[in-house]
């Protein structure tokens, strides 16, 4: 079946655009020019762009900047055009027409193609609201003159990225909070289980399994705090700086009104930029936020690896925890079950760490008044947030919340741990303790057996000083 086209024009001439598409000439050129990855921007970016256009139409209309237009003997009022733009933007904010945002994030021009994609889709939909079809020869609402009024790619794209990140922030923090709560619940459940601590992957003094899980929970909580703090800089918006930060072609009241309107429409706490030039030049707020996501990722890799270690075996590994079996583990070894949720979390966080490197490299690649790498910064930030939310929720629901302790195995390893002699240092001294540990390991005997045989302690002293639960409470054993 032959696809039908309509002819659209831009400053370079005519372009064939799919007949049913809401985008126009500049978007179509970008589709043809940037056939790079097959990727599309995330919904958070589309939402951010749409809410900017919605707010701009309202603000500019309130400043009486929309002029009436004569077309085919009819007068279309400026107010009607502004209202049509707002209606079209509202539809996008409700999730409609997201399939019309088709430009690859690996592109050029600081995101001009993304901006024009948004402008053209909203303009064509607004014109439909005014009674003009997609293939109408003349249409009242123009993508540049009206939808993009008082705006530049250079201030809309970084503002959309900031808004998109804030739009998903609560969802991200909720995912982390859910994981932290599940780990804290397991910490309480496992608190009576005393096991061998391990440093350098070698035996160390005892800890409680609950203490290990409590530390995991607290680490995740700290990352919630760090990410929330890093997001504060994203609330500062440079919208109204237009092309270079001067605010050329924007009303003097535009910046302040835009921030207030965006705050109302988005229900986000937003702030005016105290220096529009800095907001145009620097991507450091976005790089800082990405760094907080990367910091979380490296810690989740550590926690996932601990889950893998503690559940290793089960016959020939540590086997101190048991993970829920969610799928067969091997195509050749019957009965094998792998820690797939922990492995998934590892891979997801490796992706986030790689995304952060891209954001950092793109962030330092700006020159003078503009950073042209913004599209890939936005894509990687939104992907990182999406991957973290999905991976953490999945790991929590299918692994962390259902993990079981193998108390018998944990306590069995502890009984063989010669490093328990550390608690005797204040009584028998380090040298005798080393002697005891060496002999216990060589003869595969317990520390208690050796110290009693050597006469270093009485049975009563040994029982008191080798109380493993007391060791997990710290202090000096006497």
C-alpha positions in Angstrom: 0.0 0.0 0.0 1.4 3.4 -1.1 1.6 5.9 1.8 -0.1 9.2 1.1 1.7 12.5 1.6 0.9 16.1 1.9 3.2 19.0 1.0 4.5 21.2 3.8 7.0 24.1 3.4 9.7 25.7 5.6 12.4 28.2 4.8 14.3 25.6 2.7 11.3 24.7 0.5 8.8 22.0 0.1 8.8 18.6 2.0 6.6 15.5 1.7 5.1 14.7 5.1 2.9 11.6 5.8 -0.7 12.7 5.2 -1.9 11.7 8.7 1.1 13.1 10.6 0.6 16.1 12.9 4.3 17.1 12.5 5.4 19.3 9.7 8.3 20.1 7.4 11.1 20.7 9.9 10.3 17.5 11.8 10.2 15.5 8.6 13.6 16.8 7.6 14.9 15.8 11.1 13.4 12.3 10.7 15.2 11.9 7.4 18.5 13.5 8.5 18.9 11.7 11.8 18.1 8.0 11.2 20.6 7.1 13.9 19.4 4.9 16.7 15.7 4.4 16.2 15.2 5.8 19.7 12.6 8.4 20.7 12.5 10.8 23.6 10.8 9.6 26.8 7.3 10.7 27.8 8.8 12.9 30.5 10.4 15.0 27.8 7.3 15.2 25.8 5.3 16.2 28.9 7.9 18.9 29.7 7.8 20.4 26.2 4.0 20.3 26.2 3.6 22.1 29.5 6.0 24.8 28.4 4.0 25.4 25.2 0.7 25.4 27.3 2.1 27.9 29.7 3.6 30.1 27.0 0.3 30.4 25.2 -1.5 31.4 28.4 1.2 33.9 29.5 1.6 35.5 26.0 -2.2 35.8 25.7 -2.4 37.4 29.1 0.2 39.9 27.9 -1.9 40.7 24.8 0.7 39.4 22.4 -1.5 37.2 20.2 -2.8 39.3 17.3 -6.0 38.7 15.3 -5.4 37.1 11.9 -7.3 37.6 8.6 -7.7 34.3 6.6 -10.0 33.6 3.7 -12.2 36.6 4.6 -12.5 35.5 8.2 -11.0 37.0 11.3 -9.5 34.6 13.8 -8.9 36.3 17.1 -5.7 36.1 18.9 -7.5 34.8 21.9 -9.0 32.0 19.9 -5.6 31.0 18.6 -4.1 31.0 22.1 -7.0 28.9 23.4 -6.6 26.4 20.6 -2.9 26.1 21.4 -3.7 25.5 25.0 -6.3 22.9 24.1 -3.8 21.0 21.9 -1.1 21.2 24.6 -3.6 19.9 27.2 -4.4 16.9 25.0 -0.7 16.0 24.9 -0.4 16.5 28.6 -3.2 13.9 29.0 -1.1 11.4 27.0 -2.6 11.9 23.5 -0.6 12.1 20.3 2.7 11.0 21.9 3.3 8.9 18.9 3.7 12.1 16.9 7.1 12.9 18.6 9.4 11.1 16.3 12.8 12.7 16.2 15.8 10.7 17.3 17.5 12.1 20.4 20.9 11.7 18.7 20.7 14.7 16.5 22.1 18.3 16.4 21.1 21.9 16.9 20.7 21.7 20.7 17.3 20.1 20.2 15.8 22.4 17.6 14.3 19.4 15.9 12.6 18.4 19.1 11.3 21.9 19.7 10.0 22.2 16.2 8.4 18.7 16.4 6.5 20.0 19.4 5.6 23.3 17.8 4.4 21.7 14.6 2.3 19.0 16.3 0.6 21.6 18.6 0.1 24.1 15.7 -1.6 21.5 13.5 -3.8 20.2 16.3 -4.7 23.8 17.3 -5.6 24.5 13.7 -7.9 21.5 13.7 -9.6 22.9 16.8 -10.1 26.1 14.8 -11.6 24.2 11.9 -8.6 23.8 9.6 -7.5 20.3 8.4 -4.0 19.1 8.2 -3.9 19.6 4.5 -5.5 23.1 4.5 -3.6 25.5 2.2 -3.6 28.2 4.8 -3.8 27.9 8.6 -4.0 30.5 11.3 -1.7 29.1 14.0 1.9 29.1 13.0 4.4 26.8 14.8 7.1 29.5 15.1 5.1 32.7 15.4 2.5 31.4 17.8 3.4 28.1 19.5 7.1 29.2 19.8 6.3 32.8 20.7 8.9 34.3 23.1 10.8 31.1 23.1 14.0 29.6 21.7 15.1 26.0 21.5 17.9 27.2 23.8 15.7 27.9 26.7 12.8 25.5 26.1 14.9 22.3 25.9 16.8 22.7 29.2 13.6 23.8 30.9 11.8 20.7 29.6 14.6 18.4 30.8 14.4 20.0 34.3 10.6 19.7 34.3 10.6 16.1 33.1 13.1 15.0 35.8 11.0 16.7 38.5 7.8 15.2 37.0 9.2 11.7 37.8 11.1 12.5 40.9 8.3 11.5 43.4 8.0 8.2 41.5 11.7 7.6 41.8 11.8 8.4 45.5 8.8 6.2 46.2 10.5 3.3 44.5 13.6 3.8 46.7 11.4 4.2 49.8 9.7 1.0 49.1 13.0 -0.9 48.8 14.3 0.8 52.0 11.2 -0.3 53.9 11.4 -3.9 52.7 15.1 -4.1 53.7 14.3 -2.6 57.1 11.5 -5.1 57.6 14.0 -7.9 56.8 16.5 -6.3 59.2 14.0 -6.7 62.0 13.0 -10.2 61.0 16.7 -11.4 60.8 17.9 -9.5 63.9 18.3 -12.6 66.1 20.5 -14.5 63.6 24.2 -14.1 64.4 26.6 -15.0 61.6 30.2 -14.5 60.5 31.1 -11.1 59.4 33.4 -11.0 56.4 36.0 -8.5 55.4 38.2 -9.0 52.3 35.8 -11.9 51.7 37.5 -13.6 54.6 36.1 -14.5 58.1 35.7 -11.6 60.5 34.0 -11.0 63.8 30.3 -11.8 64.1 27.5 -9.6 62.9 23.8 -10.2 62.9 22.1 -10.8 59.6 19.7 -8.0 60.6 22.5 -5.6 61.0 23.6 -6.3 57.4 20.1 -5.7 56.1 19.7 -2.6 58.3 22.8 -1.2 56.7 21.4 -1.8 53.2 18.1 -0.1 54.2 19.9 2.9 55.6 22.1 3.2 52.5 19.1 3.4 50.3 17.5 6.0 52.5 20.6 8.1 52.3 20.4 8.0 48.5 16.8 9.2 48.7 18.1 12.2 50.6 20.9 12.8 48.2 18.8 12.6 45.1 16.1 14.9 46.5 18.8 17.4 47.4 20.4 17.2 43.9 16.9 17.8 42.4 16.6 21.1 44.1 18.8 22.8 41.5 16.5 21.6 38.7 13.7 23.8 40.1 15.5 26.9 38.9 14.2 27.6 35.4 15.9 29.7 32.7 12.8 29.9 30.5 12.6 33.4 29.1 16.3 33.7 28.3 15.4 32.9 24.7 18.4 32.5 22.5 21.4 33.6 24.6 20.0 34.7 28.0 19.1 38.3 27.1 15.4 37.5 26.8 15.3 39.0 23.3 11.7 38.7 21.8 10.2 38.0 25.2 8.1 40.4 27.2 9.9 41.7 30.3 7.3 40.1 32.5 7.4 36.8 30.6 10.1 35.0 32.7 8.4 35.5 36.0 4.9 34.8 34.7 6.2 31.6 33.0 7.7 30.2 36.2 4.6 31.0 38.1 2.3 29.5 35.4 4.5 26.4 35.1 4.4 25.9 38.9 0.6 26.0 38.8 0.1 23.8 35.8 2.7 21.2 36.9 2.0 21.3 40.7 5.8 21.5 41.0 7.7 23.9 43.2 9.7 26.0 40.7 11.9 29.1 41.0 13.0 31.9 38.7 16.7 31.8 37.6 18.8 34.4 39.2 21.0 34.5 36.1 19.5 33.6 32.8 22.9 33.6 31.1 24.2 30.9 33.4 21.0 28.9 32.9 21.6 28.9 29.2 25.3 28.2 29.3 25.6 25.6 32.0 24.2 22.1 32.3 25.8 21.6 35.7 22.5 21.2 37.6 21.6 18.3 35.2 25.1 16.8 35.5 24.9 17.0 39.3 21.5 15.3 39.4 22.8 12.6 37.1 25.8 12.1 39.4 23.3 11.5 42.3 21.7 8.8 40.2 25.1 7.2 39.4 26.0 7.3 43.1 22.8 5.4 43.9 23.6 2.9 41.1 27.0 2.0 42.3 25.6 1.3 45.8 22.7 -0.8 44.4 25.3 -2.8 42.5 27.1 -3.5 45.8 23.9 -4.5 47.5 22.9 -6.8 44.6 26.3 -8.4 44.7 25.9 -9.1 48.4 22.6 -10.8 47.7 24.3 -12.9 45.1 27.1 -13.8 47.5 25.0 -14.5 50.5 22.7 -16.8 48.5 25.5 -18.5 46.6 25.5 -22.3 46.4 23.3 -23.6 47.8 25.3 -26.7 48.3 28.8 -25.3 47.9 28.4 -21.6 48.7 27.5 -19.4 51.6 23.7 -20.1 51.4 22.9 -17.8 54.3 19.9 -16.3 52.5 17.4 -17.9 50.1 16.0 -15.9 47.2 12.6 -16.6 45.7 12.8 -18.9 42.7 11.3 -16.9 39.8 12.5 -18.9 36.8 14.6 -21.9 35.8 18.3 -21.0 35.8 19.8 -23.2 33.1 19.0 -24.7 29.7 21.3 -27.6 30.4 21.5 -28.1 34.2 18.2 -29.3 35.6 17.1 -27.9 38.9 19.5 -24.9 38.8 18.0 -21.6 40.0 19.9 -18.3 39.7 19.7 -15.0 41.5 18.3 -13.3 38.4 16.7 -10.3 40.1 20.1 -9.4 41.7 21.7 -9.9 38.3 19.1 -7.7 36.6 19.7 -5.0 39.2 23.4 -5.1 38.4 22.8 -4.7 34.7 20.3 -2.0 35.1 22.6 0.0 37.3 25.5 -0.5 34.8 23.3 1.2 32.3 22.7 4.1 34.6 26.4 4.5 35.3 27.1 4.5 31.6 24.4 7.1 31.0 26.0 9.3 33.6 29.3 9.3 31.7 27.4 10.5 28.6 25.7 13.2 30.6 29.0 14.3 32.1 30.7 14.4 28.7 27.8 16.2 27.1 27.6 18.7 30.0 31.2 19.8 29.5 30.8 20.1 25.7 29.0 23.4 25.7 30.6 26.5 24.3 30.0 30.1 25.1 26.3 30.9 25.3 24.9 27.4 24.6 25.3 23.6 25.1 24.2 21.9 21.8 24.3 18.4 23.4 21.1 18.9 25.4 19.1 16.2 23.6 21.3 13.4 24.6 21.6 14.8 28.2 17.8 14.7 28.4 17.5 11.2 26.9 20.0 9.6 29.2 18.6 11.3 32.3 15.1 10.1 31.5 16.3 6.6 30.7 18.3 6.5 33.9 15.2 7.5 35.9 13.0 5.0 34.1 15.5 2.1 34.5 16.0 2.8 38.2 12.2 3.0 38.9 11.5 -0.2 37.1 14.5 -2.1 38.2 14.1 -1.1 41.9 10.4 -1.9 42.0 11.0 -5.3 40.3 13.9 -6.2 42.6 11.9 -5.2 45.6 8.7 -7.0 44.6 10.4 -10.2 43.3 13.4 -10.5 45.6 14.1 -8.2 48.5 10.6 -8.4 50.0 10.5 -12.2 49.9 14.1 -13.1 50.9 14.4 -15.8 53.6 17.2 -16.4 56.1 18.9 -19.8 56.3 19.7 -19.6 60.1 21.1 -23.1 60.3 23.7 -22.4 57.6 24.6 -18.9 58.9 25.1 -20.2 62.5 27.0 -23.2 61.2 29.6 -21.1 59.4 29.9 -19.0 62.5 30.7 -22.0 64.7 33.7 -22.8 62.6 35.0 -19.2 62.6 38.3 -18.9 64.4 38.2 -15.1 64.3 35.9 -15.3 67.3 39.1 -15.2 69.3 39.2 -11.4 68.6 36.8 -10.9 71.5 39.4 -12.5 73.9 42.1 -10.0 73.1 41.4 -7.8 76.2 41.7 -10.9 78.4 44.4 -13.2 76.9 46.2 -10.7 74.6 46.7 -10.6 70.8 49.7 -13.0 70.8 47.9 -15.8 72.6 44.8 -15.0 70.5 46.8 -15.5 67.3 48.1 -18.8 68.6 44.6 -20.0 69.4 43.2 -19.0 66.0 46.1 -20.7 64.1 45.7 -23.9 66.0 41.9 -23.9 65.7 42.0 -23.4 62.0 44.8 -26.0 61.5 43.0 -28.7 63.6 39.4 -27.7 62.5 38.5 -27.2 66.2 36.5 -24.4 67.9 38.1 -21.5 69.7 36.4 -22.6 72.9 38.0 -26.0 72.7 41.5 -24.7 72.2 41.4 -22.0 74.9 40.1 -24.5 77.5 42.7 -27.0 76.5 45.5 -24.4 76.9 44.1 -23.3 80.2 43.7 -19.7 79.1 40.1 -19.5 80.3 37.7 -21.4 82.6 34.6 -22.8 81.1 32.5 -20.1 82.7 34.8 -17.4 81.3 34.8 -18.9 77.8 31.0 -19.1 77.8 30.7 -15.4 78.8 33.4 -14.0 76.5 32.5 -16.1 73.5 28.8 -15.1 73.6 28.4 -14.3 69.9 25.3 -12.1 70.3 27.1 -10.0 72.8 30.0 -9.5 70.3 27.6 -8.0 67.9 26.7 -5.3 70.4 30.3 -4.0 70.5 32.2 -2.9 73.5 35.0 -4.7 75.4 34.5 -8.3 76.4 35.7 -9.0 80.0 
